[in-house]
């Protein structure tokens, strides 16, 4: 390296002003811009040689999300690089310097940098909030709803646009030791969403899920400050990396559990020379068990998937099933086929003719055959018959690789065939983020040549049939073929659990809600709150963002109660201001989250409620009646030991959780006194597990309310039908619920000890 190049290898804190745009990519927000500065550190070879009246230096900066407006100054950090276009600053980090004057704020907000804010809206915002405007945008964006013309939908766009650039900057700062590029930061943001900084602060090993971050790289940097070799976070990172590595290098969508444990152990123990310090297989197996329980890994039979890949395979199988379920109108191709025989001068065998006819009878056709059986001839015939039947129709030829696509074009006589990545708009390298959507192919006929012999015909047929068997009965298939079902089918228990688990991990618990749960009225500890997974419902304007992030991480949304599609056909969640409160997960005996109940901040009154009724305090998270929505089903909630000899039945999820913490007993919670669907089957299952006695523990209003009395008696009847003994529990009527009674006992004991 020359001395001059050494001197100007990098620069920090260079303050510049935007001048013009040379190039901008809307898809990945990559920019090439000209900026001006008075900073004397700019290397001469980078400067525009022209003389300008303002005596400022001009140079080219390249990076991602660079503001293209003169309304703000920029502070740039980066490296000087020499490209074929000359000496340029490759920006690694940047910061906006926004003028705090009214004119400066107006110029910044009205510059177009923030989606959803134009000059008139900017004027109204600055007039309302004055110098506090940026603080409002940073910390209290919901106050923007005061501004005329800003709806919840527009507020969502404003918040996302404003927050994204700041998250990227914080991300670049956090991951400085990893020497990441802005393009990689963008990829991380697309993968983890707006909460990426908080996620990676808690567990930097989650980076192993991102292409380009090998476990060894991440592990080496993390262990410099945290050398806990046996931490669950480290093992989890190795597991996720092993799954991703198997997919990217070998094309494996899953790994058998035994292979996954073995390969993870090898990865974890490679940098540990002392045998006594190495991770044991039992530690990996326990971490895997927890990951499956919390939805970080999907277990299907003995195979383990990452949630994203499992979701992709699930969607693919469902779409295949939908196509095969769609009864197509068979086209009459006989005259066209005869014309093709004559024009091409070919003779088709009986099986080849059958393959051509099948292609025009169904929405999806798979043509297989060993080399030399005439598959290329069949493809030629299909293309020519299509052109004969549909002179203005469009068709597309695709293959997995560039070489295969060129071979396909040559063998069929078609001018052009494309790779699958090119046709679907999937780029390679850092320019395209993992979360980028594929585009639809504009064609009436698509032919994909995928000549891989990894799977035999019999195995392929079996796998397809298994997939069809899993998904064909679902009414959701009808959605794909234009038939709107009256009621969507629920997703599988595993899918519901994975989606809810990941959603809960994204949500906070507000200080107000936490204080309520810690109060003497509830008597919970912070550890218990964390164990049960209580969270606060999000505001409505964030629901679309949460849904999109869940979708990007491979979660199923269709068929999960609470999720639906809005008018713009975007997935969202049925949270709102009237239903704000504490989220209470409902957990089945299998440990899977099967529903979500909301303890409302403000009781919800219905139009037909009598005047004296206070309103509902608890509601289920449901999307019944919404497009692609589904009912909650009011599931049972179980907390405690599945093999307990005695099980208590009470009303209310939160009540059961609190009572369990106070007594250590096992509880089944029903949503309401008469919400008894599924109770008999649950009790029969418990009987098989060794349960002998069911104790009805409804609230003490059962002594005076005939409605509750009748429901309590039904619980005992159901228990006896299930082959169990039953009894009723009563206590001091001064305390309504079993949780209230047990809390009073606990407080009395504390007073006695203090005395």
C-alpha positions, 0 to 999 in steps of 0.5 A: 500500500502506498503512503498516501493510501495508508494515510487515508485508509479510513475516516470517522466523524466526517460531516457532509451535506448531500449534493446529488444522487448517482444511483439508488436501488429501491429494493435494497436501498443501496445508494451512490451519492455525491456529498460536499464537505469542508473537512481537510482530511478528504484524500485528494484522489477522492475529490472532484477536481472541479472548482466550486464557488463555496470552496467545499470539497465534493466526493462520492459516498456509497452505502445503504439507507443514506439520506438523499436530502439537503435538509440534514447534515450527515456524519460519516464513518467509513473506509476509502476504497478504489473502484473502477469509478474512482476513489469512494468512501464506503460508508460503514456508519452514519448519523443524521445531524438534524437542526433543532430550529423550527425551519430545520425540523420542517425541512427534515420532516418534509424532505421525504425521508420519513414515509407518510409525512409530507410538507403540510403534515410536517408543518402541522407536527412542528406547529403542535410539538415544536422543539419536542418533535424529535423526542415525540418521534423517538419515544411517544409516536402515538401522540402523532394521532393528534395531527389531522390526517394521521390515521393509525395506518399512516402512523404505522408507516411513519413509525417504521420508516423513522425507526428503521434507519435508527435501528440500523445505526444502533445495529452497526454500533452493537456489531462493530467487533464483527466488522459487518458491512451496512448490507449485512446489517440490513440483512440482519434487520430484515431477519429479526425485525425492529427488535433486532438490537435487543435480541442480539444484546440478549443472545449474540449467538442468534447471528448464527442464523444469518448467512455469513455468520459462521458459528466459529466467528461468532463464538470466537468474538463472544467468548472474549467477553463471555467464556461460559462454554456450557451456556444454553445460549451458546448451545442454541447458537450451535444448533441453529447454525448446524441446521442452517449449514446443513441446508446451505451446503448440502440442501438438507431441510432437516436433520435427524435428531441423532445427527443434529446432536452429533454435529452440534457437539463436534462444533461446540467442542472443537475449540475446547482442548481439555476433555473435562471441559467439553459439552456433553450430549445430554446438555445438547439434548436438554437444550434441544428439548427446550428449543422445541418447547419454545418453538425455536426448533420444529420436531416432526417425527424424528426430524428437526427443522428450523421454523423458517424452513419448516414453514417453507416446506409446509407452505409448498406442500399446501400449495401443491395440494391446492393445485391438485385439489383444484379441478381443472378443465381439461383441454382438447389437444388432439388436433394440436398434438397431431399438428405438432407430430407433423411439424416436428417430424416426431413419433411419440410413444404411448407413455410420451403422449400420455405425459403431454395430455396429462400436462393439459389436464391438471394444474401441476404435472410431474414428469419423471424418467431415467436418461434416454426415455424421451423427457426432452421430446415430451417437453418440446411437444408440450411447448409446441402444443401450448403455442398451437393452442394459445398463440398469445400465451406466455410460457417460461422455462426454468432450471436450478443452475445457469448451465442447466438453463442453457442446456434446457434452452438448447435442447428445446429450441427455445430462445431463453430459459432462466435460472429459478433465482433469476425468474423469481427475483432472488438475488445472490450475495449481500445485495438481497436480504433474506426477507425479500419476497419472491415475485410472481412469474408472468407466464401461463405455462411454467416448465421447471427442469430439475434433474436431480436423482436424489430421491427415487420415484417411489420415495418421491411419490410417498412423500407427496402423498404424505404431504397431501394427506396432511393438508388436503382435508383442511378447508384452508386449501380452498382459500388458495383456489378461490373458495372462501370457507365459512370458518377457517380450520385451526393450524396444528397444535405445534404451529399454534405453539410456535407462533404464540411462543415467538410472539410472546418473546417479542412483546414486553410487559409494561411496568403498570401490568408488572406492578399489578401482577406483583401487587399483594392482590395477585402475589406473584414473583418476578420469576413466576411472571417470567415462567408463565410468560405474561406479556402486555398486548401491543398497540394496534399500529404495531400488529402488522409489523409483528405479524410480518416478522413472524411470517419472515421467521417461518411461523404459520399465521393462517389458522392461528387464533387472533391472526387475520388479513386486513383489507390490503391482504396483509397479515395482522393481529386482532389487538386494539385499544378496547382490548388492551390488557395482560396476555395470559397463555393457555397451555395444554397438558402437552406443554404447548400453548393452545390459546391466549386470553386477555385480562382487560385493562377496562372491562368490555361492555356489550351492546346487549349487556344489562345496565347493572353489568360491569362488562367482561374482564377476560376475553380470548384472543380470536379472529373469528369473523375476520378474513382468514381468521379463526375462533379461539376455541376457548381451550382448557389451561393446565398448570402443575404436574401431569401425573398428580394424584389430585387435580383441581378444576377452577374458573380462569387462567390467571386464577389457576396460575396464582393458586398453583404458585400458592399451593403447589397443586395441579389445576385445570382452568376453564374459561367460564363456569360452563366452558366445559368442552374438552374437560371430559377427554382431558380428565380421561387422559389424566386418569390414564396418567394416574390421577384419582381425585378431581376437586371442583374449586369454583368461586364461592358464589356457587353457594348462592348463584344457581347458575354457578352451582349447576356448573360446579355440579357438572364438573363433578359429573364429568369427573365421575364419567371419566372414571375419577372420584370427585368432591367440592372444595369450599372455604371462607365466603369472605374470599371469592376465589381460591386464589383470594383465599390462599393469598389471605392465608399466606398473608396471615401466616406472614403476620404471625411469623412477624409477630 
